[in-house]
Amino acid sequence: MNKKKVGLLEIYEPEYFPGTGIHAQLCNIRNIPAHCHDDALELVYCLQGTIFLTVAHEFCRLDSGELITIDEEDVRNIIAEEDN
């Protein structure tokens, strides 16, 4: 994934599967600062452990095997204290 910084924001540019509009990324998250996408739906699937999301004004706990969808333009951040 390509990353560029604009002012105080870090903008992530996805690398898509060839010929599709789909990008998938597997990562161990500790802290993803507040961000949003103006043109994409985001799916977050927790493989193990627990992650905590703040989406818009809602707080959510996602445990192993759970999935959440986040609409475009919803500001969100993700935090975890253990491997996920």
C-alpha positions in Angstrom: 0.0 0.0 0.0 1.3 3.4 -0.9 1.3 6.1 1.8 1.6 9.9 1.4 1.3 12.6 4.0 -0.8 15.7 3.4 -0.6 18.2 6.2 -1.5 16.3 9.4 -3.2 13.4 7.4 -1.6 10.2 6.2 -3.4 9.1 3.0 -3.1 5.4 2.1 -3.4 4.5 -1.6 -4.5 0.9 -2.0 -2.9 -1.5 -4.5 -5.8 -3.2 -6.2 -6.0 -6.8 -7.5 -5.4 -6.5 -11.3 -8.6 -5.7 -13.2 -10.7 -5.2 -10.1 -11.6 -2.4 -7.7 -10.8 -4.7 -4.8 -7.8 -4.3 -2.4 -7.1 -6.7 0.5 -4.5 -6.2 3.2 -3.5 -8.5 6.0 -1.9 -6.7 9.0 -1.4 -6.8 12.7 -2.9 -3.5 13.9 -1.7 -1.6 16.9 -3.0 1.8 16.0 -4.5 3.2 12.8 -5.1 7.0 13.3 -8.5 8.5 12.4 -9.0 8.4 8.7 -11.7 7.9 6.1 -12.1 6.9 2.4 -14.1 9.1 0.1 -14.7 6.4 -2.4 -14.6 3.0 -0.7 -16.4 0.7 1.6 -14.1 -0.9 4.2 -14.5 -4.4 5.6 -12.6 -5.2 8.8 -12.3 -8.9 9.8 -10.5 -9.8 13.0 -8.5 -13.0 12.7 -7.5 -13.4 16.3 -7.5 -11.4 19.5 -9.6 -8.2 19.9 -9.6 -4.8 18.1 -11.4 -1.6 19.2 -12.9 0.7 16.6 -14.3 4.1 16.8 -16.5 4.8 13.8 -18.1 8.2 13.5 -19.3 8.6 17.1 -19.8 4.9 17.9 -17.4 2.6 19.8 -17.2 -1.0 18.7 -15.2 -4.1 20.0 -14.5 -6.7 17.4 -13.4 -10.2 18.5 -11.8 -13.1 16.7 -13.9 -14.2 13.7 -16.1 -11.1 13.6 -16.5 -8.7 10.7 -17.7 -5.1 10.4 -18.4 -3.0 7.4 -17.6 0.8 7.4 -19.2 3.1 4.9 -17.3 5.6 2.8 -16.6 9.0 4.4 -17.1 7.6 8.0 -14.1 8.6 10.0 -12.7 5.7 11.9 -9.7 4.5 13.9 -8.6 1.1 15.0 -6.6 0.2 18.2 -5.4 -3.1 19.6 -3.2 -4.2 22.5 -2.5 -7.7 21.4 -1.8 -9.7 18.1 -4.8 -9.6 15.8 
